[in-house]
Amino acid sequence: MIIAVALWFFPVTIIGPTSSDSNDDITGPDWVLLSVTLVGLYVLIFGAIDLAYYESFRVAEQRALDPNQPGIYSPSPETVAGRITNIVQIVIGLVLLAGKGSITRLIKSAKSA
């Protein structure tokens, strides 16, 4: 939320170091770079939050089912599916953040073609 507020009030200041232009206007490729970065952060943050939810749910479910034998536990299909989708979500967020320059170039070349 803090990042969103900072980008709302100071977009030129924040994106300035990644901008290739010297003027104060944010150009099309800069908006694409900023958008890919924000989508990557969004996916990464919510993936991590959801993964923490499913892990805490797993622990609570394990304790509720058999508190005396923590080694014998079979998670529900919902918990397993939630964990897998959240790990995939985190990987997608990391790929978006790590490859934002390549993704921006790809979008720019597709747009110009």
Buried (B, 14 or more C-beta within 10 A) or exposed (E): EEEEEEBEEEBEEBBBEBBEEEEEEBEEBBEBBBBBBBBBBBBBBBBBEBBEEBBEBBEEBBEEEEEEEEEEEEBEEEBEEBBEBBBEBBEBBBBBBEBBEEBBBEBBEEEEE
